Amino acid sequence: MPPNFEVDHESKILIFVSATSSLQLTNLLLDAFNFELCLRKLALSEQRIVRDTRHNSVKALVLRLFSKYVLNYSLFVSGEHASFKPWDELELLFNGYGKPKLGRLDSSKIEFNSSSSNNLASITVQFNSDSPVGIDLSHESQDSISSTDFMLQFQGIFTRAEIDQLESIDDVHLKYCTFNHFWTLKEAFAKFLGTGLNIDLTSFGFQLGNHLAFQKDKTTPSSGSRELDWHHDITVDIGDLPEDIRKDIQTKPIKCSSTILQPSSGQLLPVIMSVVHQTNVEHYQCIQIDMEKIVKGIIDGNESYQV
């Protein structure tokens, strides 16, 4: 049975979001029998990867279940599959940098990209497009990055224009959050290109309009459609990209959008989500997936569960 939410078919971009490390979900999968039942929903090659994960194999399993569920649902929504079969095997192809793409879908033109944070994961799916998409999430906690000396640590990844924007901000916390905003844009754009971080990050740069409302709180549903406040006033300068890369993307405008997926709380930073694409839309439907319900459905043998 398909998930219990409606998809806006006018939206060419769907963004699926889920918590991946809640206490209840983690406790379910710390049970060896439950873990094994869920693991068997993955292909053998993926099972081996999860088993070989040294740290937090539970999260590794949840991320792969989430991805398989979302991509099979997207195949159903696109009409590629007549019914929703969440655990059907997927054919994935990879470019030279490891970016995945669904195989056998030349007619459907589905593009996707994924990212994860400390306790959140997101997959953006773009329909009916022959251009790529990239997404990135910032982290709510990041011990390896100084909250005060981050510019000294990472100045080498920013263009002069980006550094000027950061240095114009007096408030240290706002500057740190804006640094994270730039970082998500950098990563999302590199994933949009298909290179990942195997590219000079100063060969492209962003100009931000108004700052995101980092403190703004919004109730998060456990599942179903979710409204987010998107910030579209972002431009990217690609003038210093290598010519062979630039020529592939300069024929259409590049759209860069960001939002606060999870507001800051206490000592935790806001989780920023940035998306880069070339589809002529600025409305994205965001869908919250409840992985705890999905895992319970697998454990209970209930293939008709809804989220």
Phi, psi and omega in degrees: 000135180295161176302153185271062173207156181264139177262132175283105186287352173283339181277123179273352179232121174252140177238116180261136183228144176208148167285143185241348188222033178295156182300317182295316180294316180298316180297322177302317188269354172286342172288122187300322181293314178299317179302315182293319178302315181288323180300326183291351174283350181260159174296157183302321180297322178287325177301319180296319179298316180296315180298327182276357179290120185285320184242125174061061177294336177297312178296321178300320178293314181300318180299319181285325174295316178302313181297315182295318179299311183295316183291322176292325175295321180295323176296323177293313181299323182286346183092358179295323176246138183287335180221163182271112177238095191298338186245018172300147178293144181248140174266116180245135174249153183230138176280184185295344179256003177093006178286126183278156176212143177292134175277176175053026186235031183303325182283327184278334178053055175265128173243146178213162175204155185224161177204157177221153178242199181302311186227014181227150174225152180215142174230126174258134181238127183245125184258151172052050180217143177256015179244157185281176177217148177223147180219149175210146175245141172276172182257144178282337173217138184210091187295335184280353181245126178290136179282354179240328183253023183299328180293323177294323180291321192235017182302329184292350181264355186254149172284166178300320181295322178291319178298318179299319179296317180293318182289344178281352182265121182278320183291123186296318181294317178297321178296318180296316178297321179291324172304314178296324177298311177302319182297317179296323177295318178301311182293316180299320180292319178297325177286325173302316178294333182092005181265341192062212183276013176276048181207153177291113184288349175269002179278357174213152183211158186244147173244120181266144171275233178293151180290150173296152177277082189297334184266354188292128182263148179208136181293133180257119177288155178287332177201164178099183182294148185222132180269130178234149178268109185267144179250110185257354186279063183226129177240155180235136177258116183251016187300333182260007175294150174304142186302320183294333176275317184297321185295335182282343186237357187272000181279341180228152178300145178261124182260127178237125182224148179221156178208165173266112180281324178216122183290163177293150181209119181060237179273357183275141179280159172293145174267115182262136176243127178238141181231138178232131181200180177232017177281144185278061176219152172235002177254124178242133174272122180258129184237123179273126179253132180265096183291336177296317178295321180296315179296318177299322178297319177296314182296321181278354182070026183259095182281357181256013182296155178237154173230000000 
